[in-house]
Amino acid sequence: MKTTLVFVCVFIGALAETHLEEEKEKLHEIHEKCQANPATYADDKLLENLSQNLDNPQVQAHMLCESTKVGLQCKNGHLNIKTIKEKVALCIEDEKEVDRLVKECAIQKDTPGKTAVYLFMCLDKNGVTYFHEF
């Protein structure tokens, strides 16, 4: 019985890790698509220093592109709280911590681009780094 329980736990952990890796690959593809579009291209140096380039229109357009393609924001720029929770839960197991992070990070700003930048920066600051590591 104990052996079965251990096996199930290991299997579930492996599935979660596989899903996280698939999500990372998906986001990498999304990043490349956003970079390929001149309207959403942003120099990597700007993206690496996201907090210093918060108001940069290139950075905002790129981050909004990624955010909408991954489902964190709708086309109109509004946050998709359900999807944000699902994505955060890939990195954080504690449901209360997921809720806390969503409450702290999923804040509508004055523009959709700023909302996207803030969301990614806040999640990264709190250890949810599968989106980007800035």
N, CA, C and O atoms as a MOPAC input file, in Angstrom:
PM7 MOZYME 1SCF
protein

 N      0.82400 1    -1.20000 1     0.00000 1
 C      0.00000 1     0.00000 1     0.00000 1
 C      0.86900 1     1.26500 1     0.00000 1
 O      0.63400 1     2.19500 1    -0.77200 1
 N      1.89200 1     1.28100 1     0.89400 1
 C      2.77800 1     2.44200 1     0.95400 1
 C      3.52800 1     2.62000 1    -0.36000 1
 O      3.73300 1     3.74100 1    -0.82400 1
 N      3.93600 1     1.49800 1    -0.95300 1
 C      4.65900 1     1.56000 1    -2.22200 1
 C      3.78500 1     2.18100 1    -3.30000 1
 O      4.25600 1     2.99400 1    -4.09500 1
 N      2.52600 1     1.80200 1    -3.32900 1
 C      1.59400 1     2.34900 1    -4.30800 1
 C      1.41500 1     3.84700 1    -4.10100 1
 O      1.38800 1     4.61300 1    -5.06500 1
 N      1.29300 1     4.25900 1    -2.85900 1
 C      1.12100 1     5.67900 1    -2.55200 1
 C      2.35300 1     6.47700 1    -2.98800 1
 O      2.21900 1     7.55000 1    -3.57700 1
 N      3.53000 1     5.96700 1    -2.70700 1
 C      4.75700 1     6.62900 1    -3.12200 1
 C      4.81300 1     6.72000 1    -4.63900 1
 O      5.16100 1     7.76700 1    -5.18500 1
 N      4.47600 1     5.63500 1    -5.32100 1
 C      4.48300 1     5.62100 1    -6.78300 1
 C      3.52200 1     6.66800 1    -7.33600 1
 O      3.86700 1     7.40400 1    -8.26000 1
 N      2.32100 1     6.73600 1    -6.77400 1
 C      1.33000 1     7.70900 1    -7.23300 1
 C      1.84300 1     9.13800 1    -7.03500 1
 O      1.68800 1     9.98500 1    -7.91500 1
 N      2.44800 1     9.39800 1    -5.88700 1
 C      2.98300 1    10.73900 1    -5.62000 1
 C      4.09900 1    11.09800 1    -6.60200 1
 O      4.14500 1    12.21300 1    -7.12100 1
 N      4.99300 1    10.14500 1    -6.84900 1
 C      6.07900 1    10.38700 1    -7.79800 1
 C      5.52100 1    10.59800 1    -9.20000 1
 O      5.98800 1    11.47300 1    -9.92900 1
 N      4.53300 1     9.80800 1    -9.57500 1
 C      3.90900 1     9.92100 1   -10.88900 1
 C      3.23100 1    11.28100 1   -11.05500 1
 O      3.37700 1    11.92300 1   -12.09500 1
 N      2.50000 1    11.71700 1   -10.04700 1
 C      1.82400 1    13.02100 1   -10.10100 1
 C      2.86500 1    14.14000 1   -10.18500 1
 O      2.68700 1    15.09400 1   -10.94200 1
 N      3.93800 1    14.03000 1    -9.41900 1
 C      5.00800 1    15.02300 1    -9.47300 1
 C      5.64100 1    15.08500 1   -10.85000 1
 O      5.93200 1    16.16700 1   -11.36000 1
 N      5.85400 1    13.92800 1   -11.44700 1
 C      6.44300 1    13.88100 1   -12.79500 1
 C      5.50300 1    14.50200 1   -13.81900 1
 O      5.94700 1    15.20700 1   -14.72500 1
 N      4.21700 1    14.24500 1   -13.67900 1
 C      3.24100 1    14.85200 1   -14.59500 1
 C      3.23900 1    16.37100 1   -14.45500 1
 O      3.19100 1    17.08800 1   -15.45500 1
 N      3.29100 1    16.85800 1   -13.22900 1
 C      3.30600 1    18.30500 1   -12.99700 1
 C      4.55400 1    18.93000 1   -13.60900 1
 O      4.48000 1    19.99100 1   -14.22800 1
 N      5.70100 1    18.27400 1   -13.43800 1
 C      6.95500 1    18.77800 1   -14.00900 1
 C      6.88600 1    18.78300 1   -15.53200 1
 O      7.34400 1    19.72900 1   -16.17500 1
 N      6.31100 1    17.72000 1   -16.11200 1
 C      6.16000 1    17.64800 1   -17.56600 1
 C      5.27300 1    18.78300 1   -18.06300 1
 O      5.57100 1    19.41600 1   -19.07600 1
 N      4.17800 1    19.03600 1   -17.34500 1
 C      3.25900 1    20.10000 1   -17.74200 1
 C      3.94700 1    21.46300 1   -17.65700 1
 O      3.75900 1    22.31500 1   -18.52600 1
 N      4.74100 1    21.66100 1   -16.61000 1
 C      5.45900 1    22.92600 1   -16.46300 1
 C      6.45000 1    23.10400 1   -17.61000 1
 O      6.57500 1    24.20000 1   -18.15500 1
 N      7.14400 1    22.05400 1   -17.97300 1
 C      8.10000 1    22.13800 1   -19.09500 1
 C      7.36400 1    22.43900 1   -20.40400 1
 O      7.84800 1    23.22100 1   -21.22300 1
 N      6.19800 1    21.82200 1   -20.60000 1
 C      5.40500 1    22.10900 1   -21.79700 1
 C      4.98800 1    23.57300 1   -21.82300 1
 O      5.00300 1    24.20600 1   -22.87900 1
 N      4.62100 1    24.10600 1   -20.67800 1
 C      4.22100 1    25.51100 1   -20.58900 1
 C      5.40500 1    26.42900 1   -20.89600 1
 O      5.25300 1    27.44800 1   -21.57100 1
 N      6.58000 1    26.06000 1   -20.39500 1
 C      7.77300 1    26.86200 1   -20.67900 1
 C      8.06200 1    26.88000 1   -22.17500 1
 O      8.38800 1    27.92500 1   -22.73700 1
 N      7.94100 1    25.72300 1   -22.81700 1
 C      8.15300 1    25.64500 1   -24.27200 1
 C      7.12900 1    26.48400 1   -25.02100 1
 O      7.46100 1    27.19200 1   -25.97200 1
 N      5.88300 1    26.39500 1   -24.58100 1
 C      4.80400 1    27.16500 1   -25.20500 1
 C      5.09100 1    28.66700 1   -25.08400 1
 O      4.91900 1    29.42000 1   -26.04300 1
 N      5.52700 1    29.08400 1   -23.90600 1
 C      5.80800 1    30.50200 1   -23.71300 1
 C      7.00900 1    30.94200 1   -24.54300 1
 O      7.03500 1    32.06500 1   -25.04800 1
 N      7.99300 1    30.07600 1   -24.68700 1
 C      9.14200 1    30.41000 1   -25.53300 1
 C      8.67200 1    30.63600 1   -26.98100 1
 O      9.11300 1    31.57800 1   -27.63900 1
 N      7.78700 1    29.77800 1   -27.46400 1
 C      7.24100 1    29.93900 1   -28.81900 1
 C      6.46100 1    31.24300 1   -28.93700 1
 O      6.56400 1    31.94600 1   -29.94300 1
 N      5.69000 1    31.56000 1   -27.91900 1
 C      4.92700 1    32.80900 1   -27.91500 1
 C      5.88600 1    33.99900 1   -27.94100 1
 O      5.67300 1    34.96300 1   -28.67700 1
 N      6.92900 1    33.92300 1   -27.14100 1
 C      7.92800 1    35.00200 1   -27.11400 1
 C      8.50700 1    35.21200 1   -28.51700 1
 O      8.62300 1    36.34500 1   -28.98400 1
 N      8.86200 1    34.13300 1   -29.16800 1
 C      9.44300 1    34.22200 1   -30.51100 1
 C      8.45600 1    34.81900 1   -31.50700 1
 O      8.85000 1    35.61300 1   -32.36100 1
 N      7.17900 1    34.45100 1   -31.41100 1
 C      6.15700 1    35.01300 1   -32.30200 1
 C      5.99700 1    36.51500 1   -32.05700 1
 O      5.87200 1    37.29700 1   -33.00000 1
 N      6.00200 1    36.90500 1   -30.78700 1
 C      5.88100 1    38.33100 1   -30.47100 1
 C      7.11400 1    39.09400 1   -30.95900 1
 O      6.99900 1    40.23200 1   -31.41500 1
 N      8.27300 1    38.48100 1   -30.86600 1
 C      9.50300 1    39.11600 1   -31.33700 1
 C      9.53800 1    39.21700 1   -32.86300 1
 O     10.13400 1    40.14400 1   -33.41100 1
 N      8.90700 1    38.27500 1   -33.54000 1
 C      8.90600 1    38.26500 1   -35.00700 1
 C      8.01300 1    39.35200 1   -35.60100 1
 O      8.17100 1    39.71800 1   -36.76600 1
 N      7.09100 1    39.86000 1   -34.81800 1
 C      6.16400 1    40.89600 1   -35.28300 1
 C      6.77400 1    42.26500 1   -34.96400 1
 O      7.03400 1    42.56300 1   -33.79800 1
 N      7.00600 1    43.10100 1   -35.98000 1
 C      7.59900 1    44.42200 1   -35.72000 1
 C      6.78900 1    45.26200 1   -34.72400 1
 O      7.35400 1    46.09600 1   -34.01800 1
 N      5.48600 1    45.04900 1   -34.66500 1
 C      4.64700 1    45.83000 1   -33.75200 1
 C      4.83500 1    45.41900 1   -32.28800 1
 O      4.54200 1    46.19800 1   -31.38100 1
 N      5.32200 1    44.20000 1   -32.06100 1
 C      5.46700 1    43.71500 1   -30.68200 1
 C      6.90400 1    43.30900 1   -30.36000 1
 O      7.16400 1    42.70600 1   -29.31800 1
 N      7.81700 1    43.63300 1   -31.23700 1
 C      9.23200 1    43.34900 1   -30.99800 1
 C      9.76700 1    44.28100 1   -29.90600 1
 O      9.43400 1    45.46500 1   -29.86300 1
 N     10.60100 1    43.72000 1   -29.02700 1
 C     11.30100 1    44.53200 1   -28.03000 1
 C     12.72000 1    43.99700 1   -27.89400 1
 O     12.93400 1    42.78900 1   -27.78700 1
 N     13.67000 1    44.89700 1   -27.89900 1
 C     15.06800 1    44.50800 1   -27.72700 1
 C     15.20800 1    43.72000 1   -26.42700 1
 O     14.64100 1    44.09100 1   -25.39900 1
 N     15.97100 1    42.63000 1   -26.48600 1
 C     16.14700 1    41.76700 1   -25.31300 1
 C     16.74100 1    42.51800 1   -24.12700 1
 O     16.42800 1    42.20100 1   -22.97900 1
 N     17.57900 1    43.49100 1   -24.38100 1
 C     18.16200 1    44.26800 1   -23.29000 1
 C     17.09100 1    45.05900 1   -22.54100 1
 O     17.17600 1    45.24200 1   -21.32700 1
 N     16.08700 1    45.52500 1   -23.27600 1
 C     14.97500 1    46.22100 1   -22.62800 1
 C     14.16900 1    45.25200 1   -21.76800 1
 O     13.74200 1    45.59300 1   -20.66500 1
 N     13.96700 1    44.04700 1   -22.28200 1
 C     13.19200 1    43.04700 1   -21.54700 1
 C     13.94700 1    42.54300 1   -20.31900 1
 O     13.33400 1    42.22300 1   -19.30000 1
 N     15.26000 1    42.47200 1   -20.41300 1
 C     16.07200 1    42.02900 1   -19.27800 1
 C     16.02900 1    43.02700 1   -18.13200 1
 O     16.21200 1    42.65200 1   -16.97400 1
 N     15.79200 1    44.27800 1   -18.44200 1
 C     15.70100 1    45.33800 1   -17.42600 1
 C     14.28100 1    45.88300 1   -17.39300 1
 O     14.04700 1    47.08400 1   -17.52800 1
 N     13.35500 1    44.97400 1   -17.21100 1
 C     11.93600 1    45.31200 1   -17.31700 1
 C     11.52100 1    46.44500 1   -16.39000 1
 O     10.81700 1    47.36200 1   -16.81100 1
 N     11.94900 1    46.39100 1   -15.13900 1
 C     11.51900 1    47.41700 1   -14.18200 1
 C     12.00000 1    48.81300 1   -14.57900 1
 O     11.35400 1    49.81000 1   -14.25600 1
 N     13.12500 1    48.88200 1   -15.27300 1
 C     13.64900 1    50.17600 1   -15.70900 1
 C     12.99400 1    50.64700 1   -17.00500 1
 O     13.15500 1    51.80000 1   -17.40300 1
 N     12.26500 1    49.76200 1   -17.65400 1
 C     11.64900 1    50.08400 1   -18.94300 1
 C     10.13400 1    49.94000 1   -18.91800 1
 O      9.49900 1    49.67000 1   -19.93700 1
 N      9.58800 1    50.12300 1   -17.75800 1
 C      8.15100 1    49.98200 1   -17.53500 1
 C      7.30500 1    50.82400 1   -18.48700 1
 O      6.24900 1    50.38100 1   -18.93900 1
 N      7.75800 1    52.01000 1   -18.78400 1
 C      6.98500 1    52.93600 1   -19.61500 1
 C      7.35800 1    52.87600 1   -21.09200 1
 O      6.80800 1    53.62400 1   -21.90000 1
 N      8.27700 1    52.00300 1   -21.44600 1
 C      8.70100 1    51.88800 1   -22.83300 1
 C      7.58300 1    51.24200 1   -23.65900 1
 O      7.14600 1    50.13700 1   -23.33800 1
 N      7.11200 1    51.92100 1   -24.72400 1
 C      6.01700 1    51.36900 1   -25.52900 1
 C      6.35700 1    50.02100 1   -26.17600 1
 O      5.48400 1    49.16600 1   -26.32600 1
 N      7.62500 1    49.83400 1   -26.55700 1
 C      8.05700 1    48.55600 1   -27.13400 1
 C      7.87500 1    47.42900 1   -26.12000 1
 O      7.32800 1    46.37100 1   -26.43300 1
 N      8.33900 1    47.67600 1   -24.91700 1
 C      8.26700 1    46.67500 1   -23.84800 1
 C      6.80800 1    46.36800 1   -23.53400 1
 O      6.42600 1    45.20400 1   -23.40700 1
 N      6.00200 1    47.40300 1   -23.41200 1
 C      4.58300 1    47.18400 1   -23.10800 1
 C      3.89400 1    46.37400 1   -24.20200 1
 O      3.12200 1    45.46200 1   -23.90700 1
 N      4.16700 1    46.70100 1   -25.45100 1
 C      3.54100 1    45.97200 1   -26.56400 1
 C      3.96200 1    44.50900 1   -26.55700 1
 O      3.14100 1    43.61800 1   -26.77400 1
 N      5.24800 1    44.26900 1   -26.30800 1
 C      5.74200 1    42.89400 1   -26.28500 1
 C      5.11300 1    42.10300 1   -25.13300 1
 O      4.62800 1    40.98900 1   -25.32900 1
 N      5.12700 1    42.68200 1   -23.94900 1
 C      4.60300 1    41.96500 1   -22.78200 1
 C      3.09000 1    41.74100 1   -22.90500 1
 O      2.57500 1    40.71300 1   -22.46600 1
 N      2.38900 1    42.69600 1   -23.49800 1
 C      0.95700 1    42.50600 1   -23.73300 1
 C      0.72800 1    41.38900 1   -24.74600 1
 O     -0.19500 1    40.58800 1   -24.59700 1
 N      1.56300 1    41.33800 1   -25.76500 1
 C      1.47200 1    40.26300 1   -26.75500 1
 C      1.60700 1    38.90700 1   -26.07300 1
 O      0.78500 1    38.01500 1   -26.28300 1
 N      2.64200 1    38.75700 1   -25.25900 1
 C      2.84400 1    37.48900 1   -24.55800 1
 C      1.68200 1    37.18800 1   -23.61100 1
 O      1.17500 1    36.06800 1   -23.56800 1
 N      1.28000 1    38.18500 1   -22.87000 1
 C      0.23700 1    38.00000 1   -21.86900 1
 C     -1.09200 1    37.56500 1   -22.49700 1
 O     -1.78200 1    36.69600 1   -21.96400 1
 N     -1.43900 1    38.17100 1   -23.62300 1
 C     -2.70200 1    37.79200 1   -24.27100 1
 C     -2.59200 1    36.42400 1   -24.93300 1
 O     -3.53900 1    35.63900 1   -24.89500 1
 N     -1.44900 1    36.13300 1   -25.53700 1
 C     -1.29600 1    34.83700 1   -26.20900 1
 C     -1.26700 1    33.66900 1   -25.22000 1
 O     -1.70600 1    32.56700 1   -25.55100 1
 N     -0.75800 1    33.90300 1   -24.01900 1
 C     -0.73300 1    32.83600 1   -23.01700 1
 C     -2.06000 1    32.77800 1   -22.24500 1
 O     -2.32100 1    31.81800 1   -21.52000 1
 N     -2.89100 1    33.81100 1   -22.40800 1
 C     -4.22800 1    33.80600 1   -21.80200 1
 C     -4.34600 1    34.53900 1   -20.48700 1
 O     -5.38100 1    34.45100 1   -19.82600 1
 N     -3.30600 1    35.26700 1   -20.08400 1
 C     -3.35900 1    36.00500 1   -18.82700 1
 C     -4.22100 1    37.25900 1   -18.93000 1
 O     -4.79800 1    37.71800 1   -17.94400 1
 N     -4.29800 1    37.80400 1   -20.14900 1
 C     -5.13200 1    38.96500 1   -20.41100 1
 C     -5.98700 1    38.67800 1   -21.64100 1
 O     -5.60600 1    37.91800 1   -22.53100 1
 N     -7.14700 1    39.30800 1   -21.65600 1
 C     -8.04200 1    39.21000 1   -22.80900 1
 C     -7.58000 1    40.21000 1   -23.86400 1
 O     -6.72600 1    41.05300 1   -23.58900 1
 N     -8.13300 1    40.12200 1   -25.05300 1
 C     -7.77200 1    41.03800 1   -26.14500 1
 C     -7.98100 1    42.50300 1   -25.75300 1
 O     -7.25300 1    43.37900 1   -26.21800 1
 N     -8.98100 1    42.77200 1   -24.89100 1
 C     -9.25100 1    44.14000 1   -24.46700 1
 C     -8.32200 1    44.60200 1   -23.34400 1
 O     -8.41400 1    45.74100 1   -22.88700 1
 N     -7.41900 1    43.70800 1   -22.89800 1
 C     -6.45400 1    44.07000 1   -21.87100 1
 C     -6.84400 1    43.69400 1   -20.45700 1
 O     -6.02200 1    43.77800 1   -19.54400 1
 N     -8.08900 1    43.27800 1   -20.26400 1
 C     -8.51400 1    42.89100 1   -18.92100 1
 C     -7.85100 1    41.58100 1   -18.50400 1
 O     -7.61100 1    40.69600 1   -19.32500 1
 N     -7.56600 1    41.48300 1   -17.22100 1
 C     -6.91600 1    40.29600 1   -16.68200 1
 C     -7.86400 1    39.10700 1   -16.64400 1
 O     -9.05000 1    39.26000 1   -16.35300 1
 N     -7.34200 1    37.93200 1   -16.93600 1
 C     -8.08600 1    36.68100 1   -16.87500 1
 C     -7.64200 1    35.96000 1   -15.60100 1
 O     -6.69800 1    35.17100 1   -15.61700 1
 N     -8.32800 1    36.24100 1   -14.51700 1
 C     -7.92700 1    35.76000 1   -13.19100 1
 C     -7.87600 1    34.23300 1   -13.13900 1
 O     -6.96600 1    33.67200 1   -12.52900 1
 N     -8.82200 1    33.56400 1   -13.75600 1
 C     -8.84600 1    32.10000 1   -13.73600 1
 C     -7.56700 1    31.52600 1   -14.35000 1
 O     -6.94900 1    30.63200 1   -13.77200 1
 N     -7.17700 1    32.02700 1   -15.49800 1
 C     -5.96600 1    31.54300 1   -16.16100 1
 C     -4.72300 1    31.91600 1   -15.36600 1
 O     -3.79300 1    31.11600 1   -15.26600 1
 N     -4.69300 1    33.11100 1   -14.80300 1
 C     -3.54100 1    33.51700 1   -13.99000 1
 C     -3.36600 1    32.54300 1   -12.83200 1
 O     -2.25000 1    32.10900 1   -12.54900 1
 N     -4.45800 1    32.19900 1   -12.16400 1
 C     -4.38600 1    31.23700 1   -11.05400 1
 C     -3.85000 1    29.89300 1   -11.52800 1
 O     -3.00500 1    29.29100 1   -10.86600 1
 N     -4.33900 1    29.42200 1   -12.67000 1
 C     -3.88300 1    28.13400 1   -13.20300 1
 C     -2.38900 1    28.15400 1   -13.48800 1
 O     -1.68200 1    27.19700 1   -13.17200 1
 N     -1.90600 1    29.23800 1   -14.08300 1
 C     -0.49500 1    29.32600 1   -14.43900 1
 C      0.38500 1    29.46100 1   -13.19200 1
 O      1.45300 1    28.85200 1   -13.12200 1
 N     -0.04900 1    30.24400 1   -12.22000 1
 C      0.71400 1    30.39500 1   -10.97900 1
 C      0.77000 1    29.05800 1   -10.23800 1
 O      1.79000 1    28.72000 1    -9.63800 1
 N     -0.31900 1    28.30800 1   -10.28200 1
 C     -0.38000 1    27.01500 1    -9.59200 1
 C      0.59100 1    25.99000 1   -10.19400 1
 O      0.87900 1    24.97600 1    -9.55900 1
 N      1.09000 1    26.23500 1   -11.38700 1
 C      2.10600 1    25.35200 1   -11.95400 1
 C      3.41300 1    25.44500 1   -11.18300 1
 O      4.19800 1    24.49600 1   -11.16000 1
 N      3.64500 1    26.59200 1   -10.55200 1
 C      4.89900 1    26.81700 1    -9.81700 1
 C      4.71300 1    26.80900 1    -8.30600 1
 O      5.66100 1    26.54800 1    -7.56500 1
 N      3.51900 1    27.08800 1    -7.85200 1
 C      3.23900 1    27.20600 1    -6.42000 1
 C      2.14800 1    26.19400 1    -6.05700 1
 O      1.05600 1    26.22500 1    -6.62400 1
 N      2.44200 1    25.31300 1    -5.12700 1
 C      1.48600 1    24.26600 1    -4.75900 1
 C      0.43100 1    24.73300 1    -3.76600 1
 O     -0.71600 1    24.29000 1    -3.82700 1
 N      0.80500 1    25.61900 1    -2.85900 1
 C     -0.09400 1    26.07700 1    -1.80300 1
 C     -1.18000 1    26.98900 1    -2.38100 1
 O     -0.88900 1    28.07100 1    -2.89100 1
 N     -2.42400 1    26.54200 1    -2.29500 1
 C     -3.54400 1    27.28500 1    -2.88000 1
 C     -3.69600 1    28.67900 1    -2.26800 1
 O     -4.03800 1    29.63000 1    -2.97100 1
 N     -3.44700 1    28.80200 1    -0.97100 1
 C     -3.54400 1    30.10700 1    -0.31900 1
 C     -2.47500 1    31.05500 1    -0.85600 1
 O     -2.72500 1    32.24700 1    -1.03200 1
 N     -1.28300 1    30.51900 1    -1.11400 1
 C     -0.20100 1    31.33100 1    -1.66500 1
 C     -0.52900 1    31.75500 1    -3.09900 1
 O     -0.23800 1    32.88100 1    -3.50100 1
 N     -1.13100 1    30.85200 1    -3.85900 1
 C     -1.56400 1    31.19100 1    -5.22000 1
 C     -2.55100 1    32.34600 1    -5.15900 1
 O     -2.41900 1    33.32100 1    -5.89900 1
 N     -3.54100 1    32.23500 1    -4.27600 1
 C     -4.53400 1    33.30100 1    -4.14100 1
 C     -3.89200 1    34.61900 1    -3.71500 1
 O     -4.25600 1    35.68200 1    -4.21600 1
 N     -2.93600 1    34.54400 1    -2.78900 1
 C     -2.25400 1    35.75900 1    -2.32900 1
 C     -1.50700 1    36.42100 1    -3.48100 1
 O     -1.57600 1    37.63800 1    -3.65800 1
 N     -0.79300 1    35.61100 1    -4.26200 1
 C     -0.02300 1    36.16000 1    -5.38300 1
 C     -0.93200 1    36.76000 1    -6.44700 1
 O     -0.62900 1    37.81200 1    -7.01000 1
 N     -2.02800 1    36.09900 1    -6.71700 1
 C     -2.96400 1    36.63700 1    -7.71300 1
 C     -3.52100 1    37.96700 1    -7.22800 1
 O     -3.63300 1    38.92000 1    -7.99900 1
 N     -3.86700 1    38.02600 1    -5.95500 1
 C     -4.39400 1    39.27300 1    -5.39200 1
 C     -3.34600 1    40.38700 1    -5.44800 1
 O     -3.67700 1    41.54000 1    -5.72600 1
 N     -2.08900 1    40.04200 1    -5.18500 1
 C     -1.00900 1    41.03000 1    -5.18400 1
 C     -0.58700 1    41.45100 1    -6.58800 1
 O     -0.27500 1    42.61900 1    -6.82300 1
 N     -0.57700 1    40.49900 1    -7.51800 1
 C      0.02000 1    40.75700 1    -8.83500 1
 C     -0.98400 1    41.07700 1    -9.94800 1
 O     -0.65800 1    41.80800 1   -10.88300 1
 N     -2.17500 1    40.54600 1    -9.85200 1
 C     -3.15900 1    40.73500 1   -10.92500 1
 C     -3.94700 1    42.02000 1   -10.67400 1
 O     -5.09200 1    42.00000 1   -10.22300 1
 N     -3.29200 1    43.12800 1   -10.98100 1
 C     -3.88000 1    44.45000 1   -10.73900 1
 C     -3.95100 1    45.19100 1   -12.06400 1
 O     -2.95000 1    45.36800 1   -12.75900 1
 N     -5.15300 1    45.61200 1   -12.39000 1
 C     -5.35800 1    46.36500 1   -13.62800 1
 C     -4.71600 1    47.73700 1   -13.49100 1
 O     -5.03400 1    48.48800 1   -12.56900 1
 N     -3.81800 1    48.06100 1   -14.40500 1
 C     -3.15400 1    49.37200 1   -14.42400 1
 C     -3.85600 1    50.28000 1   -15.42700 1
 O     -4.88700 1    49.90400 1   -15.98600 1
 N     -3.31100 1    51.46700 1   -15.65900 1
 C     -3.99100 1    52.43000 1   -16.52300 1
 C     -3.95600 1    52.06100 1   -18.00300 1
 O     -4.74900 1    52.59300 1   -18.78000 1
 N     -3.06100 1    51.17000 1   -18.41200 1
 C     -3.06500 1    50.68200 1   -19.79500 1
 C     -2.86800 1    49.16400 1   -19.78300 1
 O     -2.27500 1    48.62600 1   -18.84800 1
 N     -3.35800 1    48.47500 1   -20.80900 1
 C     -3.14300 1    47.02300 1   -20.88300 1
 C     -1.66000 1    46.64100 1   -20.88800 1
 O     -1.28100 1    45.63200 1   -20.29400 1
 N     -0.82800 1    47.43300 1   -21.54800 1
 C      0.60500 1    47.14700 1   -21.58600 1
 C      1.25800 1    47.23900 1   -20.22300 1
 O      2.06200 1    46.38200 1   -19.85700 1
 N      0.91800 1    48.27400 1   -19.46700 1
 C      1.45700 1    48.40800 1   -18.11200 1
 C      0.95100 1    47.28400 1   -17.21600 1
 O      1.67500 1    46.79800 1   -16.34700 1
 N     -0.28800 1    46.87900 1   -17.43000 1
 C     -0.84500 1    45.76100 1   -16.66600 1
 C     -0.01400 1    44.51000 1   -16.90900 1
 O      0.32400 1    43.79400 1   -15.96600 1
 N      0.31300 1    44.24400 1   -18.16300 1
 C      1.09600 1    43.05500 1   -18.51000 1
 C      2.48600 1    43.12300 1   -17.89400 1
 O      2.95400 1    42.14900 1   -17.30500 1
 N      3.14500 1    44.26100 1   -18.02500 1
 C      4.49500 1    44.40700 1   -17.48100 1
 C      4.47000 1    44.20200 1   -15.97000 1
 O      5.28500 1    43.45100 1   -15.43300 1
 N      3.54900 1    44.85700 1   -15.28700 1
 C      3.46400 1    44.75100 1   -13.83400 1
 C      3.19200 1    43.30500 1   -13.41700 1
 O      3.80700 1    42.81000 1   -12.47300 1
 N      2.28900 1    42.63400 1   -14.10200 1
 C      1.94900 1    41.25500 1   -13.76700 1
 C      3.17800 1    40.35600 1   -13.85200 1
 O      3.46700 1    39.61000 1   -12.91600 1
 N      3.89800 1    40.42200 1   -14.96500 1
 C      5.08800 1    39.58700 1   -15.13800 1
 C      6.15700 1    39.92600 1   -14.09900 1
 O      6.77400 1    39.02500 1   -13.53100 1
 N      6.37900 1    41.21200 1   -13.84700 1
 C      7.39400 1    41.60400 1   -12.86900 1
 C      7.03200 1    41.13700 1   -11.46700 1
 O      7.89100 1    40.64000 1   -10.73900 1
 N      5.79400 1    41.28800 1   -11.08900 1
 C      5.34400 1    40.90800 1    -9.76200 1
 C      5.45000 1    39.39500 1    -9.57000 1
 O      5.92100 1    38.93200 1    -8.53100 1
 N      5.01800 1    38.63300 1   -10.55700 1
 C      5.10900 1    37.17900 1   -10.44200 1
 C      6.56800 1    36.74300 1   -10.36100 1
 O      6.91200 1    35.87200 1    -9.56200 1
 N      7.42300 1    37.33900 1   -11.17700 1
 C      8.84100 1    37.00900 1   -11.15600 1
 C      9.44400 1    37.32400 1    -9.79000 1
 O     10.19200 1    36.52100 1    -9.23400 1
 N      9.11500 1    38.48600 1    -9.26000 1
 C      9.62800 1    38.91500 1    -7.95300 1
 C      9.22300 1    37.92300 1    -6.85800 1
 O      9.93400 1    37.76400 1    -5.86600 1
 N      8.09600 1    37.27000 1    -7.04000 1
 C      7.56400 1    36.34800 1    -6.03700 1
 C      7.87700 1    34.88200 1    -6.34600 1
 O      7.26400 1    33.98200 1    -5.77300 1
 N      8.81500 1    34.64800 1    -7.23700 1
 C      9.28000 1    33.28700 1    -7.46300 1
 C      8.55800 1    32.50200 1    -8.53800 1
 O      8.86600 1    31.32800 1    -8.74600 1
 N      7.60200 1    33.11600 1    -9.23100 1
 C      6.91600 1    32.44800 1   -10.33500 1
 C      7.68400 1    32.83800 1   -11.59600 1
 O      7.31000 1    33.77300 1   -12.30400 1
 N      8.75100 1    32.11200 1   -11.85900 1
 C      9.69400 1    32.53400 1   -12.89000 1
 C      9.56900 1    31.76700 1   -14.19300 1
 O     10.39900 1    31.94800 1   -15.08300 1
 N      8.57000 1    30.92600 1   -14.33700 1
 C      8.51500 1    30.19500 1   -15.59400 1
 C      8.14400 1    31.09200 1   -16.75800 1
 O      8.43700 1    30.76100 1   -17.90600 1
 N      7.49800 1    32.23000 1   -16.48400 1
 C      7.13500 1    33.14500 1   -17.55800 1
 C      8.38000 1    33.75100 1   -18.18100 1
 O      8.59600 1    33.64900 1   -19.38800 1
 N      9.17700 1    34.36600 1   -17.36700 1
 C     10.40800 1    35.05000 1   -17.77300 1
 C     11.27400 1    35.13200 1   -16.54200 1
 O     10.76100 1    35.14500 1   -15.42300 1
 N     12.54000 1    35.18600 1   -16.71900 1
 C     13.42100 1    35.47900 1   -15.59600 1
 C     14.10300 1    36.78600 1   -15.92600 1
 O     14.95700 1    36.84500 1   -16.81000 1
 N     13.73100 1    37.82500 1   -15.22300 1
 C     14.24200 1    39.16900 1   -15.50400 1
 C     15.37500 1    39.51500 1   -14.56700 1
 O     15.93400 1    40.60900 1   -14.65100 1

